[in-house]
Amino acid sequence: MHLFKISQLFLILSFLSILVVFPFLAPFSFIVGKYVFFRVTVLLALFFFFVGLLFYRDTEFETRAREVLSSPLSIALIVFIAVYLLAGFFGVHPSTSFWSTLTRGDGGFQMLVFLGFYFLLTTFFSSRMIWKKIFTYLVILGLFVLLYGVLAAFHLFGLSGPALSLLHQFHGTLGNPAFLGSYLLFLFFFALNLFFDPLSRFQKILGGASSVVFFVFLVITQTRGAFLGILVGLGVFLLFIFFSSRGLFRQRAGIILFAGIFICTALFTFRGTEFVQSLPGSRVFQISLTERTAQTRLWTWEAAFEGFLERPVLGWGTDQFSFVFNHHFNPRHFLPTEGSEIWFDRAHNVIFDYLVALGGLGLLSFLGVFFVFYHLLYRATLPLFTRAFLFAFPAAYFGQGMFLFDVFSTQLLLFTFLAFGVSTFLLPSHQSSS
């Protein structure tokens, strides 16, 4: 059984990839090291797991693996990744779609590694207690991501990064404030899960304190996608509690929801005033269709849709959006006097990105994963706050996905969340509702 323990060790180590920074690989210091470390550790974990199956027959892990693979959510995920690979094979550049590029590190091979990661998580970790430990581990790692950014802001230990100020966008170990914002958004909900459904006092304190820290630094990143995600996610979380509970929980959820809507509406309405503009993170309220950033997004989405119409079934393949953008380039992007951005390799929208890369079939298979997820959630008997967390997390994901695209850090936590979902749905009812 030692082989399975070694496999578990490498699986746990794979989460450390979020901290990996290779300064000697500039300008890709924050990208390459993460996915290389992740691939190596996950592939080693898979190797020792399958060797263990050869030496130890009829183990609990073999039985568990069969249960996981027969789960409707696992089947939906496998179908999605199969379409993902198929779209790349029939795309305009199959090699790039499978191996990706140095700057992105996704592609078909990475999705297969994520599938193995998901498979091992759901096979090894099947109890509520273990998953709470994993959430605790993830939250602590998230705090170290922020610590790196703080140390880099003050140029300590030879680290470099933007100044820690509300006037600068903070990026931690991820190298991009938008990536960090989405990462903190997901960690915020993991921390909320620890706070509302803890197994120990330490988890409750850690969850409560870290959720505040993650929210503050999310605001400091000043990324609108992540901020929209947290508004949508929290709104859905509170609405679920309001309609699914009675008494004090219902009253508190209603009050917080009403207060949040009132405050956000007021800040957005008066976003042009000096007072609102002086507030930390006020940039997230400066949303207008006439703003330059909004206009470039709309033109890019228009090009994405036109590209989809050209290849509507399986799309162009992963990492091929630049072909679509160049082919349907809108000359209004080009404004030399304003330092215009005339190159996009992503649509900056999850739906349009998958629509271009995988076509209509790929997008349907991707959305099918969440359809199956919500169907299983509807049938499950779970505690109130666990159900609220499971219900709200995908909403937060699609909220931030309105203006962002999937990257390693978001996919890492998304596949972890899906693995937690499957493990929770497979729990016997007396364990899942305890």
VEXDRENVEX-307061 format. One record per residue: x, y, z of N, C-alpha, C, CB in turn; residue in one letter. Coordinates in steps of 0.001 Angstrom, whole numbers, plus 500000, padded with zeros to 6 digits. Glycine has a CB too. Example, Ala and Ser with C-alpha at 12.3 -4.5 7.8 and 13.67 -1.06 7.14 Angstrom:
residues 2
513190494310507800512300495500507800513200496700507800511308495527509046A
512850497750507080513670498940507140512900500030507870514084499402505725S
This chain:
residues 434
500812498787500000500000500000500000500851501272500000499078500001501204M
502174501078500164503050502252500183503018503002498855504481501836500508H
502773502284497766502713502938496458501566503940496394502560501896495348L
500445503599497015499311504523497042499625505746497901498054503814497570F
500379505544498978500759506677499824501703507620499078501423506181501121K
502612507041498291503506507877497481502695508661496454504582507012496772I
501708507988495856500832508666494892500094509823495554499823507672494286S
499582509600496756498878510661497482499808511826497787498280510116498782Q
501053511510498135502028512563498441502260513457497230503359511948498904L
502470512859496069502677513663494859501426514460494499503078512762493684F
500261513877494749499012514593494472498894515834495348497799513671494695L
499221515700496622499180516850497537500226517887497134499413516394498999I
501392517416496716502445518343496297502038519139495064503735517584496018L
501169518576494223500777519272492990500114520614493276499833518400492174S
499460520740494437498831522019494790499867523121495003497983521857496052F
501108522724495346502160523713495574502575524418494292503367523053496203L
502123523911493156502481524527491872502088525994491814501820523776490726S
501062526372492565500583527752492539501631528713493107499274527874493328I
502595528181493870503632529022494472504900529094493625503976528504495851L
504987528264492595506231528154491825506431529376490933506225526874490970V
507601529981491065508006531110490216509433530848489759507894532491490982V
509668530880488453511010530683487893511516532013487336511001529580486778F
512239532806488133512682534130487663513613534061486457513380534863488785P
514318532931486267515254532825485144514536532551483821516270531722485415F
513197532404483858512433532169482638511655533412482204511475531005482839L
512116534584482628511440535824482230511371535913480712512169537062482811A
510256536396480145509109537034480807507991536075481206508543538079479912P
508301534769481282507270533793481628507511533197483015507222532679480579F
508100533994483899508493533510485221507326532952486021509144534619485997S
506149533566485865505000533195486680504115532132486012504176534427486984F
504493531671484827503615530778484066504202529380483926503346531358482688I
505387529283483322505944527994482927506160527069484124507256528200482193V
506807527586485158507122526746486311505904526090486931507822527555487347G
504793526799486950503576526273487577503063525033486857502487527344487599K
502877525152485538502278524000484867503280522853484692501728524417483508Y
504581523153484625505577522082484564505592521305485879506983522657484259V
505627522012486996505615521368488310504336520556488492505747522419489432F
503205521129488083501919520447488221501892519165487394500770521374487798F
502339519241486159502314518061485292503208516956485836502750518432483876R
504396517317486277505333516313486785504760515616488013506686516960487125V
504247516378488970503736515777490206502483514939489954503431516866491233T
501579515416489108500355514649488831500681513377488054499341515508488039V
501572513465487079501934512274486309502646511248487184502823512658485121L
503475511701488112504103510776489056503055510146489968505170511501489895L
502083510943490397501003510407491232500214509343490476500062511538491693A
499932509592489203499216508610488382500051507348488184498849509218487018L
501348507531487970502234506379487771502210505460488989503673506848487492F
502411506010490179502438505181491388501063504598491702502938505999492578F
500008505308491333498660504779491558498418503531490711497599505851491238F
498733503596489427498464502454488543499421501293488812498571502884487078F
500655501598489203501560500520489615501020499853490878503000501063489857V
500466500665491780499854500111492984498699499184492673499381501219493878G
497914499532491666496797498659491272497303497319490742495928499350490205L
498483497322490113499042496067489602499509495155490729500202496354488656L
500024495769491799500561494973492902499509494619493949501693495716493561F
498522495474494107497496495250495134496133495210494463497539496363496234Y
495594494023494312494307493862493650493170493978494661494241492511492921R
491996494375494148490768494438494957490929495336496184490361493035495401D
491604496444496025491744497393497126490533498327497170493053498209496982T
490425499068498267489341500048498384489466501133497316489341500683499786E
490704501419496903490907502448495881490413501979494512492389502829495801F
490578500696494224490069500170492957488551500247492920490533498718492745E
487926499895494043486461499979494130485996501418494004485960499380495452T
486707502294494694486354503710494654486525504275493242487213504503495651R
487594503882492561487841504371491201486701503986490268489169503820490663A
486174502785490439485047502347489608483816503210489888484725500852489866R
483584503530491160482448504388491520482599505774490901482322504505493052E
483814506307490982484068507654490453483844507690488944485505508107490787V
484387506712488241484281506700486782482853506481486299485177505627486210L
482032505845487124480637505613486736479717506757487139480138504328487352S
480271507752487838479466508909488233479065509714486999480241509801489232S
477820510181486926477387510987485770478252512222485542475948511417485956P
478736512835486634479568514027486476480917513671485855479775514721487831L
481485512546486263482748512104485666482567511795484188483290510869486400S
481463511149483855481185510832482451481047512116481634479900509977482328I
480331513107482188480164514388481492481509515077481294479210515307482273A
482378514994482304483700515620482207484563514913481160484405515601483578L
484489513597481122485246512834480126484760513163478717485122511320480392I
483450513291478550482893513659477241483408515031476816481342513656477283V
483408515981477750483894517330477431485352517300476982483741518257478646F
486199516576477713487619516538477365487836515775476055488433515889478501I
487002514768475791487085514063474502486770515015473349486115512856474476A
485738515837473511485404516833472483486527517863472374484053517536472811V
487102518240473512488227519180473559489377518668472685488708519388475024Y
489711517384472841490794516782472061490415516658470589491154515405472624L
489169516291470346488693516132468971488730517466468223487265515557468962L
488317518533468909488333519864468290489754520281467939487696520902469227A
490700519961468805492094520280468514492635519492467335492946520022469726G
492251518216467263492730517351466175492248517841464813492265515909466400F
491010518325464770490447518808463510490568520330463368488984518395463405F
491315520967464269491486522411464214492530522836463196491863522934465569G
492867524119463222493784524661462214495245524349462523493600526161462103V
495558524028463790496943523707464159496902522669465280497739524999464606H
496720521377464935496534520326465950497658520244466973496399518997465275P
498899520431466539500027520312467464499949521364468569501353520445466705S
499691522612468182499574523687469173498365523475470075499473525048468476T
497270522998469508496068522770470305496286521686471352494902522392469402S
497173520737471067497425519669472040498490520069473058497854518392471320F
499606520627472581500717520951473476500663522383473999502025520727472764W
499891523245473366499736524653473736501022525428473451499353524782475225S
501128526590474088502282527466473890502960527724475220501863528798473231T
504154528267475154504910528552476373504186529560477250506302529070476028L
503490530502476623502854531588477377501565531164478070502566532742476457T
500931530075477617499635529686478182499701528361478936498597529590477080R
500296527355478330500448526079479018499157525331479242501099526295480314G
498185525498478347496957524716478506496919523668477391495676525638478466D
495889523592476601495833522632475512495353521258475941497173522510474885G
495271520350474964494725519026475207495507518221476224494662518275473935G
496837518291476162497646517531477115497392517988478545499132517667476781F
497317519287478732497054519818480071495689519372480580497138521348480067Q
494687519317479692493360518876480108493376517409480517492346519099478985M
494174516588479854494310515188480260494953515081481641495140514409479229L
495939515939481900496566515957483226495551516384484282497791516907483242V
494738517397483968493697517823484903492674516706485137492990519085484377F
492364515942484104491444514816484271492042513779485220491121514169482905L
493343513503485065494010512595485996494027513146487409495426512323485538G
494256514435487529494223515126488826492853514964489484494556516629488651F
491801515203488727490425515043489212490163513597489629489417515473488128Y
490607512656488808490387511237489083491047510828490398490927510378487930F
492286511253490615492990510890491843492366511550493068494459511276491740L
491985512821492945491342513504494070490085512773494512491002514945493697L
489239512418493567487973511767493907488182510334494370487033511788492713T
489255509688493915489522508306494315490126508226495708490450507641493315T
491090509089495996491781509032497280490994509689498418493130509691497156F
490315510789498125489718511605499184488200511495499116490165513088499061F
487652510698499998486226510386499910485434510764501149486051508934499649S
486076511371502129485349511722503356485283513231503537486014511076504579S
484284513648504261484094515074504533485278515645505304482795515302505319R
485808514868506255486916515332507077488152515616506226487244514300508156M
488457514712505286489637514907504440489466516129503547489898513659503582I
488262516325503016488048517479502139488155518796502904486680517383501463W
487758518795504156487938520012504959489423520311505148487243519867506335K
490224519257505285491672519454505394492248520000504084492368518128505769K
491726519514502962492193520018501663491840521493501504491581519197500507I
490625521867501883490235523278501814491132524132502709488758523452502223F
491444523608503899492342524323504812493710524513504164492482523561506152T
494204523465503555495487523488502845495472524521501721495812522094502278Y
494407524542500934494292525490499820494253526934500314493036525189498996L
493509527167501385493404528523501934494764529005502438492365528566503076V
495488528132503123496815528506503627497772528786502466497387527388504532I
497707527961501426498530528222500238498182529573499620498345527101499197L
496890529905499606496462531199499083497053532357499865494957531294499099G
497169532192501173497780533235501999499262533390501666497602532912503494L
499928532277501345501336532355500938501485533027499574501959530952500902F
500516532822498690500519533524497399500509535031497632499296533100496533V
499668535465498566499586536894498890500848537371499598498358537175499766L
501397536525500476502617536897501193503758537152500214503013535797502195L
503863536315499196504892536530498171504722537913497541504821535426497080Y
503484538263497203503236539559496580503585540720497487501801539664496168G
503307540565498786503629541623499749505143541771499873503001541316501134V
505852540642499993507316540701500092507928541294498825507893539299500348L
507364540916497667507875541448496400507623542943496285507234540721495220A
506518543402496858506190544827496792507237545675497506504813545082497399A
507845545080498544508876545802499299510282545327498912508655545618500813F
510359544519497821511636544048497269512475543323498321512431545225496696H
511811542500499128512501541710500137512909540357499559511610541519501380L
514036539819500060514550538502499650514783538415498134513573537403500083F
515067539554497520515354539560496096514135539425495203516290538476495787G
512940539513495774511711539385494993511341540742494402510551538832495868L
510651540717493279510236541970492655508783541883492236511124542301491445S
508095543001492336506692543054491950506179544469492103505850542078492790G
504911544718491737504345546062491855504200546476493308502991546133491158P
504229547766493557504082548287494907502732547898495487504246549807494917A
502725547650496800501478547298497476500704548580497735501746546521498811L
499836548920496811499093550165496878497773549999496168499893551321496272S
496790550759496609495496550725495942495559551400494574494437551398496809L
496714551992494269496895552619492963497551551663491967497735553885493100L
498002550492492458498640549520491593497885548197491690500131549339491969H
497858547468490603497174546182490589498123545093491085496654545851489168Q
497708544404492129498499543410492845498387542063492132498034543291494323F
499502541276492048499384539999491339499999538802492053500011540126490011H
500565538950493244501060537805494001502049536967493215499913536945494436G
501875535620493246502766534722492499502224534399491113502980533430493275T
501125535041490704500492534684489435500897535587488278499005534717489588L
501523536724488562502060537559487499501050538392486745502762536721486550G
499788538298487116498739539048486427497610539304487420498217538276485162N
497222540562487627496168540853488611494836540194488281495967542341488717P
494529540035486993493267539392486617493271537921487021493022539526485101A
494418537242486826494519535839487218494404535701488734495847535231486723F
495075536606489454495014536558490914493604536841491406495997537560491526L
492911537791490767491551538115491183490632536911491108490998539231490332G
490691536161490005489855534966489862490260533890490862489946534416488435S
491562533737491072492063532759492044491556533085493448493606532726492032Y
491628534358493836491149534773495158489633534636495269491563536218495444L
488936534848494167487485534668494159487120533245494558486907534996492775L
487781532256493957487480530862494272487902530516495693488171529930493279F
489072531025496114489523530778497483488587531405498501490933531313497680L
488003532533498155487041533193499035485891532244499365486502534486498380F
485402531523498363484291530599498601484741529342499340483641530214497281F
485965528878499098486484527768499894486595528182501362487860527305499355F
487052529415501595487162529919502963485786530060503610487890531269502978A
484798530529502846483430530611503369482907529238503764482499531244502333L
483243528231502975482822526872503306483400526434504643483245525898502207N
484663526763504884485276526431506172484611527191507309486773526737506146L
484256528434507066483657529259508121482253528782508491483606530720507677F
481427528492507506480040528122507774479856526636508078479186528498506599F
480807525804507658480653524363507874481977523755508332480158523665506582D
482502524212509487483820523756509938483735522434510706484472524825510817P
484874521778510809484978520589511660485764520888512927485638519438510895L
486298522099513016487047522493514206486980524006514360488523522013514122S
487324524464515534487349525908515788488419526588514934487605526190517285R
489542525896514749490612526453513917490121526709512496491823525507513895F
489386525748511926488879525920510564487906527086510473488200524642510088Q
487094527260511494486135528370511478486856529715511523485159528255512663K
487846529827512410488605531077512521489391531345511238489564531024513731I
490056530298510731490827530446509497489925530841508336491570529147509169L
488773530179508226487853530484507136487332531906507202486697529521507151G
486954532357508400486431533708508550487479534769508276485876533893509930G
488668534598508869489726535597508707490244535636507269490879535305509670A
490475534464506687491037534429505332490041534916504286491490533018504990S
488741534699504508487759535209503546487806536733503485486339534736503918S
488029537373504636488167538834504663489443539256503930488186539357506127V
490540538542504201491818538858503551491704538694502039492945537957504099V
491099537591501600490960537352500161490088538416499500490367535962499908F
489047538839500192488174539871499627488927541194499484486919540062500510F
489690541559500510490437542819500476491442542816499323491165543056501820V
492196541730499189493195541676498118492545541535496751494159540521498353F
491363540923496694490630540885495427490293542302494974489340540042495566L
489898543147495922489612544545495597490893545250495147488992545276496818V
492014544933495798493282545569495447493714545201494026494370545166496449I
493371543984493570493708543624492183492976544505491179493372542155491920T
491826545069491584491037545988490754490639545369489407491826547272490513Q
490314544084489428489871543409488203488354543260488231490558542016488050T
487720543755487196486260543799487166485649542410487060485788544656486008R
486314541522486318485772540180486171485643539471487499486635539371485246G
486702539511488308486671538859489611485663539529490534488059538876490248A
485566540858490460484612541572491308483181541223490911484835543095491215F
482925541125489617481597540701489171481313539277489638481482540795487633L
482340538430489591482174537057490043481806536963491500483421536284489797G
482443537782492340482135537712493767480752538286494056483198538460494581I
480328539294493297478974539828493467477931538789493068478789541110492635L
478141538146491928477198537124491464477203535930492411477546536669490029V
478400535470492779478502534311493654477880534541495015479933533926493823G
478192535681495631477606535989496939476101536186496838478255537240497534L
475659536839495764474224537031495571473490535709495472473966537856494327G
474024534784494689473406533460494545473469532696495862474100532652493425V
474593532804496567474763532149497871473689532610498856476167532440498442F
473497533925498942472508534484499869471083534174499423472695535997499993L
470821534240498126469487533900497621469144532449497914469400534162496115L
470123531574497769469876530155498046469518529955499516471112529304497675F
470273530597500408469976530474501840468620531085502153471072531151502688I
468307532216501531467033532893501790465851532004501415466962534214501014F
465920531336500281464793530524499813464822529086500332464775530507498308F
465945528681500945466060527288501392466031527140502901467327526685500864S
465898528237503632465924528156505091464768528940505687467260528678505640S
464653528853506978463620529570507718464253530261508927462484528603508165R
463510531147509530463943531758510779465104532709510628464308530710511743G
466082532590511548467172533554511648468057533565510402468014533252512870L
468364532384509863469200532314508658468549533076507504469445530843508252F
467260532886507338466538533546506253466552535064506440465088533031506180R
466325535523507675466304536957507955467671537595507689465879537207509410Q
468725536946508190470069537502508008470468537537506533471090536685508803R
470162536476505821470485536442504392469751537547503644470130535073503791A
468486537773503989467702538818503336468246540207503617466264538739503780G
468625540457504870469159541773505246470485542045504533469353541861506778I
471387541054504555472695541230503906472532541419502405473608540022504188I
471626540655501815471392540756500373470847542129499996470423539665499912L
469875542605500759469289543919500483470328545022500658468082544177501404F
471110544942501747472134545960501999473190545958500895472799545726503367A
473592544759500457474593544659499399474110545249498087474981543221499191G
472860544956497729472293545502496491472206547021496567470898544903496222I
471795547531497722471664548983497901473022549674497777471032549303499273F
474041549126498450475368549747498435475971549718497029476305549033499429I
475889548565496372476463548444495020475744549348494022476397546985494540C
474423549436494155473654550307493262474039551769493463472145550122493496T
474197552164494738474570553545495041475968553867494511474510553793496554A
476918552942494712478282553179494241478344553256492721479213552080494743L
477569552403492057477577552428490592476900553689490060476880551179490032F
475805554097490718475070555285490272475921556543490395473781555448491081T
476665556633491502477467557836491760478956557584491503477259558313493208F
479266556676490565480655556303490293481486557459489763480695555170489310R
480830558481489207481568559606488658481931560662489680480783560230487577G
481431560531490917481704561539491940483109561371492508480664561456493067T
483615562444493059484961562418493626485049561447494796485374563815494076E
483968561359495597483977560479496765484133559018496357482694560662497576F
483334558563495393483390557161494965484726556857494309482240556841493995V
485225557789493500486490557557492818487668557515493779486718558624491784Q
487498558073494973488567558042495968488559556759496789488451559234496889S
487510555940496642487401554707497414488343553646496864485958554191497405L
488876552761497749489714551658497270488947550767496294490226550823498454P
489588550432495189488956549540494224487833550154493429488447548363494916G
487741551481493405486631552139492701486661551872491199486670553641492953S
487797551412490696487921551132489262486883550118488794489323550618488942R
486486549197489682485553548143489268484171548702488952485442547079490356V
483876549914489455482563550514489180482580551399487932482103551332490380F
483767551604487372483865552457486183483592551627484927485268553130486099Q
482370551145484819481972550303483690481042551088482783481288549000484178I
481414551183481519480597551902480552480865551338479165480887553427480596S
479824551251478355479983550736476998480812551673476130478624550512476360L
480945552927476566481740553887475800483207553883476220481164555285475960T
483523553179477308484908553112477765485736552277476790484986552517479192E
486991552625476659487862551976475676487964550462475907489257552601475722R
488161550042477159488289548613477452487027547855477082488605548399478924T
485866548426477428484593547775477103484401547668475598483424548542477726A
484782548713474880484622548694473423485493547616472776484968550066472834Q
486748547503473230487625546484472645487107545081472938489056546636473179T
486516544883474130485931543573474444484769543270473503485453543525475915R
483907544250473281482750544035472405483189543729470979481832545264472417L
484196544440470485484696544179469130485329542784469054485727545262468712W
486026542403470128486656541077470156485607539975470186487588540947471371T
484537540173470972483460539178471015482752539078469658482441539535472121W
482634540212468983482030540200467648482877539360466689481876541643467107E
484195539531466765485094538728465931484997537252466301486549539216466075A
484870536977467602484750535591468062483492534933467505484736535535469595A
482393535655467532481140535086467030481215534835465520479961536023467352F
481848535758464803482011535564463357482900534351463074482613536832462703E
483919534162463914484771532985463765484019531697464052485969533090464680G
483152531742465045482322530568465353481431530197464174481459530832466594F
480857531193463521479976530926462382480731530249461236479337532230461889L
482039530508461147482834529870460095483071528390460384484173530587459938E
483257528056461674483503526660462072482601526349463266485031526415462431R
481310526132463032480338526080464126480298524781464927479002526324463580P
480833523690464400480681522395465083481799522150466088480651521257464062V
483048522102465635484183521806466513485167522972466632484912520583466007L
484838524088466063485655525277466249487019525204465579485837525527467697G
487902526063466049489224526234465455490309525460466196489582527696465421W
489990524928467360491000524282468190491507525232469262492162523787467332G
492025524665470339492553525475471442493781526272471008492905524582472639T
493923527454471579495064528344471308495112528831469866496356527635471634D
493960528928469234493909529406467851493084530685467713493333528326466948Q
492773531334468817491919532516468724492578533640467932491561533010470113F
493903533707467955494584534785467222494275534718465723496109534705467449S
494068533495465191493676533370463780492338534068463538493586531877463367F
491394533803464432490051534388464303490116535897464461489085533787465348V
490858536355465464490949537792465726491579538528464545491762538051467002F
492637537962463995493304538606462858492432538581461604494642537921462573N
491719537466461410490896537326460212489709538286460237490400535886460076H
489177538531461433488019539418461576488406540683462351486857538682462293H
489611541146462112490126542303462845489276543546462586491585542573462455F
488920544204463681488167545452463586489158546611463631487106545570464738N
489252547414462579490242548500462540490093549522463654490156549204461232P
488930549532464315488741550483465413489629550156466608487282550502465845R
490194548936466630491160548591467682492401549475467597491563547109467578H
492714549921466404493989550604466161493853552101466368494493550316464745F
494373552569467509494414553999467820495821554326468318493321554393468891L
496732554698467432498126554923467823498293555949468929498916555358466634P
497428556940468977497577558009469973497217557538471375496710559200469599T
496527556399471495496100555914472810496815554629473218494602555684472815E
497844554234472484498529552996472824497606551798472719499104553082474218G
496943551654471592495893550655471420496449549234471441495150550899470117S
495588548303471881495921546881471913495329546223470670495388546199473220E
496208545697469822495737545154468541496036543664468414496380545910467380I
496330542996469528496600541555469487495877540882470648498136541267469550W
495051539906470337494334539126471340494487537640471002492823539538471402F
494863536834471992494883535382471776493781534695472575496253534800472163D
492948535508473215491777535006473920490646536015473743492086534761475437R
489404535520473806488241536403473645487906537149474927487033535600473194A
488580536804476028488298537411477333486831537211477730488640538914477307H
486339536038477451484995535624477847484960534102477729483871536313476953N
484617533426478821484668531964478845483801531348477748484223531446480208V
482585531874477575481662531314476587482210531478475172480286531984476701I
482630532692474830483154532929473484484460532174473240483371534424473262F
485286532048474286486537531306474122486271529850473755487372531379475404D
485350529220474482485036527819474176484277527697472860484214527194475311Y
483477528699472540482728528670471282483678528696470083481749529860471212L
484719529522470172485698529595469087486594528357469078486552530867469220V
487084527962470249488046526861470318487412525504470034488700526836471679A
486210525270470579485603523939470515484309523893469722485343523442471894L
483835525039469257482595525066468495481363524856469366482638524019467421G
480218524756468709478971524566469439478949523263470211477806524612468493G
479514522204469647479544520909470325480383520976471596480094519827469389L
481506521667471514482368521802472680481728522626473779483676522420472285G
481083523735473394480425524568474397479294523805475075479887525856473759L
478511523056474301477421522267474881477959521206475838476593521603473772L
479063520568475474479641519557476366480193520192477635480749518778475648S
480739521408477514481242522127478688480094522514479616482024523383478258F
479041523104479055477878523468479861477185522227480405476895524303479037L
477295521111479677476700519861480139477294519381481447476866518796479096G
478573519668481678479206519305482954478470519971484110480703519713482963V
478133521234483960477453521967485029475976521590485112477594523474484810F
475371521247483984473986520768484008473896519490484830473459520525482572F
474811518552484594474835517300485363475138517591486829475885516316484783V
476068518521487065476421518889488439475189519376489204477513519978488442F
474442520306488625473267520845489312472171519789489453472724522066488558Y
472073518881488505471094517798488613471421516903489813471063516961487310H
472699516571489980473115515757491122472932516515492432474577515325490965L
473216517818492405473029518632493605471560518670494008473551520057493375L
470676518770493040469231518799493310468773517514493994468445519007492003Y
469380516398493635468968515106494178469645514778495500469258514018493184R
470718515501495847471513515157497027470880515684498310472926515706496886A
471125514974499405470711515411500740471944515917501470470018514250501539T
472055517230501594473255517843502146472882518954503115474149518389501027L
473824519325504017473574520460504906473356521748504113474741520636505883P
472672522699504728472291523942504056473483524669503450471584524857505026L
474528524906504249475636525721503764476501524974502747476491526176504933F
476533523656502825477229522886501789476499523011500464477349521403502193T
475176522917500491474381523079499272474528524491498711472900522772499552R
474523525486499604474667526874499151476024527096498489474493527844500329A
477073526527499081478422526636498513478487525976497140479458525996499455F
477955524759497033477974524039495761477130524743494702477474522611495958L
476056525377495127475170526071494189475786527378493695473819526350494847F
476493528083494576476987529428494254478320529424493517477126530233495515A
479153528419493759480498528429493179480480528501491649481257527192493621F
479707527654490943479670527785489477479156529141489011478805526696488886P
478222529731489776477718531061489417478843532087489486476555531476490348A
479682531987490528480830532888490642481808532667489491481543532683491990A
482002531408489122482905531088488007482435531739486710483007529565487819Y
481157531591486391480648532169485151480552533695485250479275531574484813F
480382534226486458480381535675486633481722536280486259480033536034488067G
482811535709486808484131536237486447484476535918485004485207535673487375Q
483895534826484484484161534432483109483547535340482066483677533063482892G
482720536303482496482173537269481550483272538129480935481140538155482238M
484347538374481698485406539258481213486785538602481221485444540509482049F
486857537349481661488145536669481754488082535326481033488551536471483230L
489192534640481005489262533326480370489944532352481331490029533397479006F
489815531067481046490393530054481919491913530055481824489843528673481569D
492566530037482980494015529904483058494323528814484081494702531268483444V
495593528509484244495978527401485118495412527536486528497481527304485186F
495543528719487122495122528905488513493623528705488695495513530289488993S
492812529152487739491364528963487857490983527513487578490617529901486894T
491638526878486607491325525484486305491717524562487449492027525052485029Q
492816524882488120493246524085489269492152524018490329494529524666489873L
491579525166490658490541525207491686489198524731491155490405526614492236L
488927524925489868487668524446489297487620522919489302487488524980487862L
488699522266488895488728520803488912488715520276490347489969520282488167F
489332521010491268489261520629492680487827520709493174490171521528493537T
487138521767492801485733521923493190484873520794492624485196523281492713F
485060520455491357484283519376490746484581518045491427484582519280489241L
485844517827491797486201516602492516485516516558493878487729516501492685A
485477517694494562484763517766495841483283517471495639484947519155496493F
482713518015494559481305517770494280481008516297494098480878518528493054G
481810515616493278481597514183493055481765513403494354482573513653491989V
482812513720495113483033513029496387481864513236497334484326513516497042S
481311514434497345480168514733498209478923513986497747479896516243498234T
478677513950496451477493513266495928477578511754496128477315513583494446F
478816511208496179478988509769496353478969509345497808480273509328495723L
479010510321498732478961509984500155477618509365500506479216511230501019L
477620508364501406476334507886501929475595509020502609476538506717502913P
474281509000502570473473510113503075473738510404504535472010509821502880S
474077509379505339474295509631506768475608510359507012474280508318507549H
476559510276506035477813511022506162477686512420505592478945510282505467Q
477033512534504439476958513829503762476107514823504517476414513659502370S
475164514355505310474293515270506037474680515397507496472864514815505933S
475810514793507881476210514852509284476752516229509621477259513776509597S
